[in-house]
Amino acid sequence: MTSSLRQARVDLAATLRWAARLGYQQGVCNHFSLLAPHSDELFLVNPEGFFWSEITASSLLLCDLDGTIVEGTGTVELSAFSLHAPIHRLNKHAKAVLHTHSPYATALCLIRNARVEPVFLPGFQFFGKIAYDEDCHGAAFSIEEGEREAAILADKNVLMMRNHGPLVVGPTVAAAFDRLYYLEDTCQRQMLAMSAGRPLQWVADEVAASLASQVPVFDAYAEKHLTAIKRVLDREEPDYSR
């Protein structure tokens, strides 16, 4: 195993462990995937049937985009191949693809025509970068469904799948996880504000767009975020990296 692939395994396992702490997983469903370093054909993904709290760096499976496991023991849920592989194949910026049924972002997906609104400062980063699939086709159990979702996502960072849940992509697992974290946090605060029954206070589009354009700032912060996560896990759950 190359050192870069080893590091990719550790980083992906760390985000899965942290997402478990945050309550983002539903049952033993949902998947995080990451293209292997220096490859557009192989990706790491969590194995089927495990809680994210159980995942270790070595338990992640290395697969090709056609669904063949080339390294590791276990199976991968069909929807992981059907949804993640087409996005990795068709969107070269989507090195990491994270799909959850996290409570608040998913709740927003269940409201007709709901959008992540420009009302909360950390959420301005998503302005103009969220795609919405308004036509639920059920679970992604075919490559064609994954290709349909990839076309809707296009060059955006987030896909909100109506009646389903959110999917977030990024150039690194750190960037993707940071986006996922702030998406869920933004949706939580927006839903709380909506529950007051008072109008939301929007900001001007140019204000939100200005912050959304500062991608290098967010990506640098994301690396610090992941480093802090691993620092805590090294102390509290050191087996994640084995």
Phi, psi and omega in degrees: 000130178289157180296326180291322177291321176301316180293322177298320178298314181297315182295318180292319177298322180297317181292325177294316178299317183289322177297327176296317178299326184275355177078031183276339183275149173245116184059227173250027179268182175077151190218145169244133178227155184211125176300139177295145179306137177064026180219140172252007186239346182239142178219152175269144178207151178288141182288156181290141171089012181240142168292147177298333179292346179265346190292138172237166180303320183282342181276347177294143182264141174257122186232161170263170186286356176264001174100009180266130176280121182255347178204127178116168182242130180134193180231164177241132179302140184307319183295335178293317176291315186294327182264312187285315184301314178298324180292317177299321184287320189265342182236099186291346176276347183270071177290325176242136179231116184242120179239127179226172166244045180303143194303308191278320176295321177294318179302320179294329177292344183266358181258128183303128176063011181293145179229156169283110189270153178280074183234348186232124190313306181298338180277353179298337180299341182268358183300122179075008186237015179244129173259148182237125173264105185271358188239086183295127177250014183086195182293152181275089182249015177217153177299325180299322178292320177297320178294324177296315179294321179298322179293323178290318179299316180051237183260015180279169180265336187227140173239118176261110184265112184301138182065018184222282182162184184268154172224134185234139178236162178195166180286343175219163177292328178296314181296316181295317181293321178299318177297317179299315181300312183283336172296310180298318180296318179295317180295322178299312183290325177294317179296321177297318179295319180297328182291346178286346179073017178248156181297142174287147180262099179283159171251164179297145181305321183293332178291312179295319181296325180298316179288322181297337182280351185270054184301315180302326179295315180293319181294322177294319177297322181300321178296321177294323179298312180294322178299319179294320178300313181293327178298317178291316180296323177301329181273321189256330180221060187297343180292344182304328186268001184281000000 
